[in-house]
Amino acid sequence: MDWVSWFEAPDYEFARQVLQRGTAALYFIAFLSSLNQFPALLGEHGLLPVPRYVDGQRILRRPSLFRWKYSDALLRAVCAAGLAVSLALVAGLPQLGPPWLPLTAFLALWLLYMSIVNVGQTFYGFGWEMLLLEMGFTVAFLGSEQTPPPKTILVLLVWLLFRLEFGAGMIKIHGGSEWRDLTALYYHHETQPMPGPLSRLAHLLPKPLHRLEVLGNHFAQLVVPFFLFAPQPLASIAAGIVVFTQLWLVGSGNFAWLNWSAIILAFAAVSDPVAHAVLPFIPLQRNPAATAVPQTPVWWLAVVLAVTVLLLVLSYWPIRNLLSRTQLMNASFNRWQLVNTYGAFGTVTRHRVEIVVEGTQADVPVDEADWREYGFKGKPGDVRRLPRQWAPYHLRLDWLMWFLPLRTVHEEWFYAFLGKLLDADPPTLRLLRRDPFDGARPRWVRARSFLYRFATRAEFRETGQRWIRMELYEVIAPLSLPKSRRHDH
């Protein structure tokens, strides 16, 4: 008798492949995003420099390699290491060796990326950062092709997806009335942080379909997650519903790697027979060694069970939060960001206000001066431009621009950003789609607010505009560099 058969899940080899390679691919994108954007946003000469942040903390409460020393060169080295390790995992190379090899690789990704997140301040204050960290840690214990997938880790990954989906559903029920009266999607496609190329078409759907969308969302987030724990094929059917609804979100907006994370996690509930029945080219048994007895070394069993107990103990706090009337959204209960609570869009913004940044080289910053608008890569600006699909890549500056009118434009980082524009700082300008001055310095910059809405079909045919915008007011009056700094240039 195989005394560890209760622990092994040989029918989930395809699930393990998707979970490991998919998570590694998301880490690759996360490290690439950091390599391209972190130095300009948070580097030695960034908008919120990490050295100043670390020096200002008496104790950096969460672990980071940068708590002792930060340099842009070290950041780039961390990103390069993360890219190399994640690429190896996507190719499946560590998975060919003993189980400690992919374990070590994923824990390295987890620690390296946590070092970045924990000094990333507001630019890394998104729920999908801690989600990726938790995914990386948990899939590390799925083992290698020399051992069958462990059932306890697959269950914990389903538990992570449950918290992600059910937490988001409960946030909506506890949140704005628009989710309860089924009107949330009247606004959301138009007012979401970063619309995609299909967002306008989704917004222009008839209102009865929007109400059905909300009902479908409630079903997918409040009912379906419970069936992820059901016997097969119910669990796989529930996972398929999650994948379908997440693909709809992928197509209708840009939410970094949040939706792709849910899609990857859903495969923890998909067995090989079901996957093979849906896609016959998927073999029923990818792991030829899975039929040998026994497969799981005692040391690996002990390691996985110890981690299982740890994650189950840490689950107390998110369970309590899920049942609370004052439910927290996207919160971590420990310094290692494990077993977190998730949720998004408890309330939906009903009007879209955009902050437009302009500059001029005129000596006097009057309204009649030649003011030119800076173009952002992802956030709406040019009313004729079709929004691009960026997800799962994350444009951090563009996302934070969306929050400005919801909170306050008087953010430290935003004033620093305006100062970099006055300096025509090349790393900052590379974060933008268009510099209207082609690398030259403007004399003045200012910020104005506009009300944006999607053009109707008739308006688009008449004007060619995808957005209709109306000026509201000037939120930051013209700023210029001090005379002493002006002459330095």
Residue, then its C-alpha position, 0 to 999 in steps of 0.5 A: m500500500d502506498w502510504v502517501s497516496w492521500f497526499e499525491a494528486p497525479d491527475y493534476e500534472f497539467a494543472r501544475q504545469v499551468l500554475q508554475r509556468g503561468t506564475a513564473a510568466l507573471y513574475f517575468i512581466a512584473f520584473l520587466s515592468s520594474l526594470n523599465q519604470f522603477p528607476a524613474l519613479l523610485g530610484e536614486h533620482g526618482l519621484l519618491p527616492v527609495p534612499r530617502y524613504v528608507d532613511g526616513q523609516r526608523i525600522l523598515r517593517r517588511p523585509s527588503l534587500f534595499r533596507w541596508k543599501y539602495s542603488d539603481a544598479l542594484l535594482r537593475a541587478v535584482c530585476a535581471a536575476g528575477l527575469a532570468v529565474s522566471l524565464a527558466l521556470v517558464a521553460g520548465l528547466p528547474q522542474l526537471g530536477p528534484p523538488w527543491l530546485p523549483l522550490t528554491a527558484f520560486l522562493a528566490l522570485w518571491l524574495l526578490y520581488m518582495s524586496i521591490v514591493n516593500v520599498g515601492q511606496t504608493f507606486y506598488g500599493f496595488g492588490w496584485e502585488m501581494l497576490l503575486l507574492e502569495m502565488g509565488f510562495t505557494v506554487a513553490f511547493l508544487g514540487s517537480e516532475q520527479t514527484p506528483p503534485p501535492k494535494t494540500i498545495l493544490v487545495l491552498l491555491v484553490w483557497l487563494l482563488f476563493r479569497l480573491e473571488f469571494g473577497a471581491g464579491m463581498i467587497k461589492i455587497h458591502g460597498g456602493s448601492e450600484w452593485r446591489d441595484l445592478t447599475a454598476l456597469y452603467y459606469h464602470h467600463e467608462t470610469q475604470p482606471m485604464p480603459g482598453p480598446l474594447s471598453r467603449l464598445a462594452h460601455l455602449l451595450p444596452k443597459p439591460l445587458h449591463r444589469l446581466e453583467v452585474l448579476g453574472n459577476h455576483f454569481a461568479q464571485l459569490v456562488v461559483p467559488f464554493f464549487l471550486f472545492a467540489p468533486q470533479p467535474l464540478a470543480s473544473i466547471a467552476a474553474g471554467i466559469v472563473v476563467f470565462t468571466q476573467l477573460w471578459l475582464v481582460g478584454s474590457g479593461n487593463f488591470a495589470w496581471l490581476n485577471w491573469s492571476a485568477i485565470i492561472l489559479a483556476f487551473a488548480a481545480v482542473s483535473d487532467p481527465v477534464a482538461h483532456a476531455v475539453l482539449p484532447f491534445i492535453p495528455l492524460q498523464r504528463n508525468p510518466a513517473a507518477t505511476a511508481v510507488p512511492q513517489t514522494p520522499v519523506w523529507w518533501l512530505a514533511v516540508v510541504l505539510a509544515v508549509t500547509v499547516l503554516l498557511l492554514v494557521l495564517s488563514y484565520w485572519p483573512i477568514r475573520n475579515l471575510l466575515s466582518r461587516t468592516q471588511l478590509m480590501n487588499a490587506s496583508f496580516n503579516r510582514w511576509q505578505l502571505v494569506n492576504t485578503y483581496g477585493a476591488f471596486g467596492t464602489v464604482t466612480r460615476h464620472r471620469v475626471e482626468i488630470v491633463v498636464e500641459g507645458t509652454q515655453a512662453d515667458v508669461p503663462v497666460d491662457e493665450a500662450d501655446w500650451r501643449e499637452y503631454g501624452f501618457k501611454g495608457k491613461p486617456g488624453d487624446v480624444r481621438r486615440l483608441p485606448r491600448q491593451w497593456a495588461p498584464y504589463h503594468l503602467r504605474l504612473d498612468w494608474l496613479m494619475w487616475f487616483l489624483p482627482l479621486r483623492t487630491v492632486h497635491e501629492e508629493w510624487f505629482y509635484a515631483f513629476l511636474g518638476k521633472l517635466l520642467d527639467a525635461d528629465p529623460p528617464t521621466l519623459r520615457l514613461l510618457r507616450r509623447d513629449p510635446f517639446d521633443g526633449a527641450r525644457p518648457r518654461w512653465v507646466r500646469a495641470r487642468s481637470f477635464l470631465y471625460r465620457f465615451a462618445t456615442r456612436a453618432e458622435f464618433r461618426e460625426t467627429g471621429q472622437r472616441w472621447i468627449r471632454m469638457e474642461l472643469y478647472e485648473v487644479i495646479a496653476p502654472l509652475s516654473l523652476p526657480k531662476s537660479r536653477r533656470h540659469d543652471h540649464 
